[in-house]
């Protein structure tokens, strides 16, 4: 299968979305439907710029 030969690292091309309520960072093409920590709706997630991404991961 061709997909086995691809060397794709998790999160390399994903957008990062930050929750304005709890600061959770979600990596995906789209924001989550609900925040996993504060249960906020999608509207409170904003896409992070590359400057904001430095040093922040899904650790909360």
C-alpha positions as CSV (number, residue, x, y, z in Angstrom):
1,X,0.0,0.0,0.0
2,X,1.4,3.4,-0.9
3,X,0.4,5.1,2.4
4,X,2.9,2.9,4.2
5,X,5.8,4.7,2.4
6,X,4.8,8.2,3.4
7,X,6.8,9.8,6.1
8,X,4.3,12.1,7.7
9,X,4.9,13.4,11.2
10,X,1.9,14.1,13.4
11,X,1.0,17.7,13.6
12,X,3.3,18.9,10.8
13,X,0.6,20.4,8.6
14,X,-2.1,20.8,11.1
15,X,-3.5,24.2,12.2
16,X,-3.5,25.0,15.9
17,X,-6.6,26.3,17.7
18,X,-6.4,27.9,21.1
19,X,-9.3,28.1,23.5
20,X,-9.8,31.6,25.0
21,X,-11.4,30.1,28.1
22,X,-8.9,27.5,29.3
23,X,-5.9,27.9,26.9
24,X,-6.2,24.4,25.5
25,X,-4.4,24.0,22.1
26,X,-6.1,21.7,19.6
27,X,-4.2,20.5,16.5
28,X,-6.4,19.8,13.5
29,X,-7.6,21.4,10.3
30,X,-10.7,22.6,12.2
31,X,-11.4,23.6,15.8
32,X,-13.0,21.0,18.0
33,X,-16.8,20.9,18.4
34,X,-16.4,21.3,22.1
35,X,-13.4,22.0,24.4
36,X,-12.2,18.8,26.2
37,X,-11.4,20.7,29.4
38,X,-13.9,23.6,29.8
39,X,-16.5,22.2,27.4
40,X,-16.7,25.5,25.5
41,X,-18.1,25.6,22.0
42,X,-16.2,26.0,18.8
43,X,-16.6,29.8,18.8
44,X,-14.1,30.4,21.6
45,X,-11.3,28.7,19.6
46,X,-9.0,31.0,17.5
47,X,-6.3,29.9,15.1
48,X,-2.8,30.4,16.5
49,X,-0.2,32.2,14.6
50,X,3.3,30.6,14.2
51,X,4.7,33.0,16.9
52,X,2.1,31.9,19.4
53,X,2.8,28.2,18.7
54,X,6.4,28.3,20.0
55,X,6.6,26.2,23.2
56,X,2.9,25.4,23.4
57,X,1.4,21.9,23.1
58,X,-1.7,19.9,24.0
59,X,-0.5,19.6,27.6
60,X,-3.4,21.2,29.5
